[in-house]
Amino acid sequence: MGVIKGIGNLALTIVASLVLILLGIIYFMVTVWIIKIGAGWAGYAVLDGNMVVLTAGIVTAAAMIGSAIQH
């Protein structure tokens, strides 16, 4: 009975991890889109892709750190 419960917990952990990875990728893509739109509104017509990805990575990391230390 303990082995079956352990396998069930392992499966639940794998599914939860996959869902969190998928949500992280979606959040990153939305952040990239928002940064590109905001830069366009600010008048930066030509953006280097590296800067967009770097900025989105910083924003995503800051959001995750902020939510982790939130009480």
Contacts in CASP RR format, 6 or more apart in sequence:
PFRMAT RR
TARGET T0000
AUTHOR 0000-0000-0000
METHOD contacts of the structure
MODEL  1
MGVIKGIGNLALTIVASLVLILLGIIYFMVTVWIIKIGAGWAGYAVLDGN
MVVLTAGIVTAAAMIGSAIQH
24 60 0 8 1.000
27 60 0 8 1.000
27 63 0 8 1.000
28 56 0 8 1.000
28 57 0 8 1.000
28 60 0 8 1.000
31 56 0 8 1.000
31 57 0 8 1.000
31 59 0 8 1.000
31 60 0 8 1.000
32 52 0 8 1.000
32 53 0 8 1.000
32 56 0 8 1.000
35 52 0 8 1.000
35 55 0 8 1.000
35 56 0 8 1.000
35 59 0 8 1.000
36 47 0 8 1.000
36 52 0 8 1.000
39 47 0 8 1.000
39 52 0 8 1.000
40 47 0 8 1.000
END
